[in-house]
């Protein structure tokens, strides 16, 4: 089995001035989306898993 099959990449646009912590990410109850914060332009992203 390949261990990398379930890995996700959220991009490289995170603000370097903000320390990323577990509070910066949340998964919806149905595990379909990842919501992430801490981007340089002060936005949040919703990523489909």
N, C-alpha and C positions, 0 to 999 in steps of 0.2 A: 504494500500500500504506500501511496505517496503522501507524505505528511503535509505538503504544501497545497493540497487541493482545496482546503477550507480557508486559506488565508485571503484577506482583503487588503487593498491599498486605498487609502482615503485621500491621497494626493500629497503634494509637497508645499501647499500654500499656507501652512500654519504660521501664525505670527511668532517670530523668534523671541519676542518680549514676554510672551505668555507661556508659563510652564504648563505643559499638558499633564493632566491628572485624570483619574478615572471619572471625575465629575464632568469632564468635557465630552463624554460619550454616553449614549443611552440606546438601548435596543427596545423596539416596540414589543408589546405583550405577545404578539403573534410571530415574533422573530423575523419579520419580513423587511424591516428597515432599521438602519443605524442612523441616529441623529448625532452630529458632531459639531462642536463649537471651537472657537479659538483661531479663526482664520484672520489674516492680515487686514481684511476689509470689514471686519466686525460682523460677518454674517454667520449663519449656521447652514449646514447641509443635511439633506435627507438622502441617504444612499440605499438603493434597493439591494437586498442581499440575495 
